[in-house]
Amino acid sequence: MATILVFIMHLGFASLEAGLTRAKNTVNILFKNTIIPAIGLLTYALVGFNLMYPGAGFEGAVFGFAGFGLDLPEGWDTSNYNEGYTFFTDFIFQAMFAATAATIVSGAVAERIKLGPFIFFSILYVAICYPIVGMWKWGGGFLNTLDTPFYDFAGSTIVHSVGGWGALIGAFLLGPRIGKYTERGMSAIPGHNLPLATFGVFLLWFGWFGFNGGSVLSADPGAVSKVFVTTSMAAAAGAFGALLVSYIKFKSYDITMVLNGILAGLVGITAGADQMSLNESVIIGFIGGGLVVFGVVLFDKIKVDDPVGAISVHLVGGIWGTLAVGIFGDLAGWSQFVSQLIGVGAVGFFCVLFAGIIFYSMKKTIGIRVDEKEEVEGLDINEHGMRAYPDFASKD
């Protein structure tokens, strides 16, 4: 059931990203968010699962690999799992997580990246980078064997910041969209469908019950219900954190900031959803929602163009949520905070290096950005030969 909920999050990402970008790029956004789950499932079956969970003998390691492909056991093998949790559910649940990392990148590089290079990047990032980082904690690697083990319950760092780092490097190397930053300053490029974006955020909130709730890895009613509560409280507080900060800063009720505030609250609570009290989850979510507004402003100041705010939500929110485990909740303490810092730093270094090598290599060889004419006309007609709204939508 949790896997089904995480699966529907891909429709949430597709709707959010399409709604916050221009009509002329809608087909391109939908195409990327359709192909990414397929990439995630196939690459995770081929190499990812065995990179992330190499098995005995790799405790404390930086790298391990149990071989290509999967040998699915006969029947409902529960010998290595909680009661009712099987090899099959372990694989399919984790495969849904894997695809999420590349989906995060999609929004930040929207409206100007070539489709082919993006697909190539997604394959390598999901197949190699994400599972290696995941192995460091969830597969028994070195972050799990620190004197005070690094803690990331459902992936503030291992999923969301992995996507966030890739998004940051991609957006930086691509450069901003035409007309975004001019001599007169920053120009807003509004999305074409805020109802669709709002629909996407509520789908993501809905799916997060599986993302966090499923990470209990059992149907224990006490543990699962606690995670449901902390997850939702953080999301609600994130909405108000973004509302307050954006109103003070811009003197307007910005729905896009509130939507991203909800997501930042969800990302922030993900690392410690099982460790926090109700009040602590509210604090974490509220701060996360406020940070997303500052993040959007910061990245605009340094001219990193992120059409949907993915870097602010998933990278800034992921770092905050990971560090919050050392500040709040059952594990709070200086030694835990240091371990969280080590985890954030190690994952960040590896993801920046990995994403940087791939994006930079493609930029210098085949190119990663569409030409100016294609960008102005829209990726839909140039990359796909069709429009999302052929009968009534303008190019913009």
C-alpha positions, 0 to 999 in steps of 0.5 A, spaced: 500 500 500 505 504 501 508 503 494 502 505 491 502 511 495 509 513 493 507 511 486 502 516 485 507 521 487 510 521 480 503 524 478 504 529 483 510 531 481 508 531 473 502 536 475 506 540 480 512 541 475 507 542 469 503 547 472 509 552 475 512 552 468 509 555 461 504 552 457 509 551 451 513 546 455 507 542 458 508 536 454 516 536 455 514 536 463 509 530 462 514 526 458 520 526 463 515 525 469 513 519 465 519 516 463 523 517 469 519 512 473 520 507 467 527 508 468 527 507 476 524 501 475 528 498 470 535 500 472 533 499 480 532 491 477 538 491 473 543 494 478 540 499 483 537 494 488 544 490 489 548 496 489 544 499 495 543 492 498 549 488 497 549 484 503 553 481 508 561 483 508 560 490 506 558 493 513 561 500 514 563 500 506 563 505 501 561 501 495 558 494 494 555 490 489 551 483 489 551 482 481 547 484 476 539 483 476 535 480 481 534 473 483 526 473 486 525 468 491 519 463 490 513 464 494 512 469 500 519 469 503 519 473 509 525 470 512 529 477 512 524 481 513 518 483 518 512 479 518 508 481 512 514 484 509 517 480 503 523 481 498 518 483 493 515 489 497 522 491 499 524 491 492 518 495 489 518 500 495 525 502 494 524 502 486 519 507 487 524 511 492 529 511 486 525 514 481 524 520 485 531 523 485 531 524 478 524 527 478 526 532 483 532 534 478 526 535 472 523 541 475 529 545 476 532 544 469 525 545 466 524 549 459 531 549 456 534 542 457 535 537 451 531 531 452 536 526 450 541 528 455 536 529 461 534 522 460 541 519 459 543 523 466 537 520 469 539 513 467 546 514 470 544 518 476 538 513 478 542 507 476 549 509 480 549 515 484 542 514 488 543 507 490 551 508 492 549 513 497 543 509 499 548 504 501 552 508 505 546 508 510 540 503 509 545 498 506 549 498 512 555 502 509 560 507 513 554 512 515 551 507 519 557 504 522 559 511 525 560 511 533 553 515 533 550 512 526 547 517 521 540 517 521 535 518 516 528 515 517 525 516 510 530 520 506 531 527 507 538 526 505 538 520 501 532 521 497 531 529 497 538 532 497 540 527 492 535 530 487 536 537 490 544 536 489 543 534 482 538 539 480 543 545 483 548 542 478 544 541 472 540 548 473 547 552 474 551 549 468 544 550 464 544 557 465 537 561 466 532 561 461 531 567 456 529 573 459 529 571 467 535 575 469 536 582 465 539 588 466 533 591 469 533 585 474 530 579 475 523 578 471 518 573 474 516 567 469 509 565 471 507 558 471 501 557 466 496 553 471 496 554 478 490 549 479 494 543 476 500 545 481 495 545 487 493 539 485 500 536 484 502 538 491 496 535 494 497 528 491 504 529 493 502 530 500 497 524 499 503 520 497 507 522 503 503 518 507 506 512 503 513 515 503 514 516 510 509 511 513 511 505 509 518 507 511 516 503 518 517 497 514 511 494 518 504 495 519 505 496 526 499 501 528 503 505 533 509 506 529 505 508 523 500 512 526 505 516 529 509 517 523 502 519 519 501 525 524 508 528 524 508 528 517 502 532 516 503 536 522 510 538 519 506 539 512 501 544 515 506 548 519 510 548 513 504 552 509 504 557 515 512 558 515 512 560 508 505 564 508 508 568 514 515 569 511 513 570 504 508 575 506 513 579 510 518 579 505 513 580 499 507 583 502 502 578 498 499 572 499 503 567 494 500 561 493 506 558 490 510 559 496 505 556 500 505 550 496 512 549 496 512 551 504 508 544 504 513 540 500 518 543 504 515 541 511 514 534 508 521 534 506 524 536 513 520 531 517 522 525 513 529 524 516 526 524 523 518 522 522 519 517 527 523 520 532 519 527 533 513 529 538 507 533 535 510 539 537 517 538 534 514 536 528 510 543 527 517 547 529 521 543 523 515 544 518 514 551 520 522 553 519 522 548 513 517 553 510 520 559 512 527 557 509 524 555 502 522 562 501 529 564 503 532 559 498 528 561 492 530 569 493 537 566 494 538 562 488 535 568 484 540 572 487 546 568 485 542 567 478 540 559 479 534 559 475 529 554 478 522 554 475 519 550 480 523 551 486 525 544 487 532 546 489 529 550 495 524 545 497 528 538 496 536 541 497 535 546 503 529 542 506 533 536 506 539 539 509 534 542 514 530 536 516 537 532 516 540 536 521 534 537 525 534 530 527 540 532 532 536 538 534 529 535 536 526 528 538 529 522 541 536 522 538 537 529 539 544 531 542 551 533 539 554 527 537 548 525 533 548 532 530 555 531 528 553 525 525 548 528 521 553 533 518 558 528 516 552 525 512 550 531 509 557 533 507 559 526 504 552 525 500 553 532 498 560 532 495 559 525 492 552 527 488 555 534 486 561 530 483 557 525 480 552 530 477 557 535 475 562 530 471 555 527 467 552 534 466 559 538 464 561 532 460 555 532 456 555 540 455 562 540 452 560 534 447 553 533 445 550 540 449 545 540 454 541 546 452 536 547 446 538 553 442 535 560 443 529 559 437 527 552 440 527 555 447 522 561 445 518 557 441 517 551 446 520 544 447 513 541 446 513 543 438 521 542 437 522 536 442 515 532 441 512 535 435 506 537 439 502 541 444 499 540 450 493 545 448 493 545 441 486 548 440 486 554 445 493 555 448 498 560 446 506 559 446 506 562 453 
